């Protein structure tokens, strides 16, 4: 456990995650993650465009702590209130190579732009035992937070490392929603006709208004060519993998 700027960070081993902690994480996710996009209904009639993306505690446990022995949960508390969390699962994807994968990352809208996401990810990195850290997300902020714990910040992220490791990581993953993800972009196929660079097709049709606004702000601040992961097509998420 550590405390900084009045916030307390705690890491819980997968097998020790309680039902009450999962409920708090589900509540935070349901209130802050995002809303369904127009095409979400094509995947499921329960995914109403404009409605909040929600997850039950049972689904959260299955998706993020299904492999309890190799999973961890990082929590950020302001007093007794959960304001951020990150789940991670570790697995081997080759001889003497292991990855720690962020399976869910959420920060309360009232506590963003405070470095909480980066601190959560960094707390999951401590202890090591793996040579790569990764996540998929439609939000640039999540990708930036992950890059901050690697050897390169987002503007100089090592695309060759992503290209060389992404396929093996996805082929060996125990994380269900990653098993059918398809790599898309020039990092993996130079003949790609769109302006995508490093993304995966997950059919996760979340509304992209907020992520696109964040990307526009990033490009305005650092330059239109500073974002290395390219454009994001509907139903896709960025994939970023960094060396630790």
Protein Blocks (a to p, Z undefined) as FASTA:
>chain_A
ZZeehiacddddfklpcfklmmmmmmmmmmmnpccdfklmmmpmklcghiacdddfklmm
mmmmmmmmlgccddddehjacfbdcddddddfbehiacdddfbdcddfklghnommmmmm
mmmmgogjpabdcdddfbfklmmmmmmmmmbdfklccfklmmmmmmmmmmmpcbfklmmp
ccedjklomklmblcfbdcdehpacdfklmmmmmmmmmmmnopklpmnbpadehiacddd
ddZZ
